[in-house]
Amino acid sequence: MAPSGTPEPPTTALPGAERAVLRLARPYLSRLLGAGLLAAATEFAGLALMATATWLLMSAAGRPPLDRLTVAIVAVRALAVSRGVFRYTERLAGHDAVLRMITDVRARVFATLAARRETGRRTGDALSRLVSDVEAAQDLLLRVLVPGAAAALVSVLAVGVAALISPPAAGVLAIGLLVAGVALPALASRITRRAADEVAPLRGALAVDAVDLTHGAADLAAFGATGAALAAADERAGRLARLERRLAATGFAVDALGVLVAGLTAAAVVVVALRAEVGGVLVGVLAVGSLAAVEVALALVAAARQRTQLRAGLARVADLLTAPVPATPTDAPVPGTDGHDVRFSGVTVRYRAGAAPALAGFDLDLPAGLRVAVVGPSGAGKSTLAAVLTGAVRPGTGEVTAGGVPVSEIPAEHLPRVVGGLLAEAYVFHATVKENLLLGRPDATEADLVAATRAAGLLDWVHEQPDGWDTVVGEQGGQLSGGQRQRLALARALLAAPPVLVLDEPTEGLDPAAADAVLDSALAATPAGHSVLLISHRLSGLAGLDEIVVLEGGRIVQRGRHDELVARPGWYREQWLRQEAAERGYLAITP
Ligand SMILES: Nc1ncnc2c1ncn2[C@@H]1O[C@H](COP(=O)(O)OP(=O)(O)OP(=O)(O)O)[C@@H](O)[C@H]1O
């Protein structure tokens, strides 16, 4: 089994998450402020354009001398042009600042993820953090903060200008703006949060359904379960559609309320202005200006929705931004490429709080050049041991060192040159045989490729293929047999040839005779002075190893050479006799 789980980190609450993102925006604050002011100028120019045009039309109806209208005519043209210019420069300034900041955010997120060395099941999660969650940080600034601040500023300015014409009308406008800019955004935010809480899990479940239905299609068909699985996914999709329709309808209702608030505010402003005996033209200006101002304030509804939708992504990205930047000990000694002594001291790994430890206070010395096999019953902790040694899993307590340097301190880019190999469920890429192999050692020569594939027992097969080294192996090696896939992964590990080579079940999926031959040739191909940690459930072929360690429940229960262990009562001897008997076709005989 592939150990891959590390506990999910707690998520940061929203305001904290926003603060963490904004801290990284600090160096670009002046650009962002500029973008905010330009956004406000755009909105204000639009509002002023409406008001001036209204004044112009209503005044022109009285046929005044043209020179009384000249300023307004010029102002209308200037406002129309400047609005476009402001919008363009605002987009330039805003995107410039945000794209610069995003570069920093992405670098920080990447550094934290790389240093955590999260592997296995969490790769998809890591990818989504790097891409969509980081975009949430970008949207927070461009779609929430900048337009939100601009709308708030313009609303205040609109009330100020209206107060110059009629303070009571300005009061009514202020109330309308508060409803449009505070109450409706709060309502929209509540509805969106409910939507996210109810819709997100359903969408996630549907995504899982889609993956299960495609990847598991053959098995579902084999068990006659396709119809039931499709019906369950259909039912979930139907529930999601109903929920989304309901939420969309509520969202539209909020938008309709916004239009209603704009109309009611304008009407109330007209009534109050007339009562205050404001002149007819100015009443028109106030009415149209109020409509335009409420329209601007309604941008806060969209900003509130957006902010709520960004919540989960922001919280996840903030967890990485607020995590202490793991020290990359660039000046830490990096073990060379010769042999290394490996030492496990008191290593304990627990995947879940309260669960039995997968490794419990594990100690083992593996002097350079030693070849050790780790065996034991299923779930004994063998793959966990390999994962700790290769840095994929960090022990809760204790440490493992290679060449005297803790594995956790070796920079990720150096680690594969110190320790690596064939891990459980090795991944084979949708690429050619050669490309899959070169991943192990990009500068390998043809002779190296031949030697590694020969040792893994794959060379004849490569030669038989019409495309030879350029044979494409399909998604996850799907165009290979299980045994060929395993041999390819083994050849890649042998090609990489790190000083500490881990081989987790290298002969999995091979028949007994092939397994013995491949194991022998793989061990023979490992350079002298390099250590090997071989994890195996088969005990055949271990006679040539320097030591065999039997694990049970995360602890060493037996150790010694093959001959010694076979001679002593215990798990190893029992298992050896069973496997021997089974492989020879006899019934297991208990001594
Ligand atoms: N990602 C994980 N999350 C939770 N528990 C895990 C995880 N990986 C392993 N475990 C648990 O840790 C224990 C040791 O697992 P490990 O895979 O190391 O055993 P193993 O000896 O390699 O087993 P096998 O021979 O079946 O592959 C098991 O009890 C297993 O259930």
The ligand as an ORCA input file, in Angstrom:
! r2SCAN-3c Opt
* xyz 0 1
  N      -1.825      7.032      3.676
  C      -2.169      6.364      4.738
  N      -3.144      6.813      5.534
  C      -3.500      6.145      6.624
  N      -2.938      5.015      7.038
  C      -1.963      4.496      6.295
  C      -1.523      5.154      5.101
  N      -0.516      4.428      4.568
  C      -0.347      3.356      5.388
  N      -1.219      3.408      6.408
  C      -1.318      2.441      7.509
  O      -0.034      2.249      8.051
  C       0.199      0.886      8.334
  C       1.459      0.422      7.598
  O       1.223      0.505      6.202
  P       2.350      0.175      5.134
  O       1.801      0.469      3.791
  O       3.592      0.847      5.536
  O       2.460     -1.383      5.339
  P       3.187     -2.476      4.429
  O       3.968     -3.315      5.353
  O       3.908     -1.826      3.303
  O       1.922     -3.264      3.888
  P       1.760     -4.062      2.485
  O       2.730     -5.210      2.516
  O       0.339     -4.529      2.546
  O       2.016     -3.091      1.393
  C      -1.052      0.139      7.900
  O      -1.806     -0.118      9.058
  C      -1.771      1.087      6.998
  O      -3.154      0.927      7.120
*
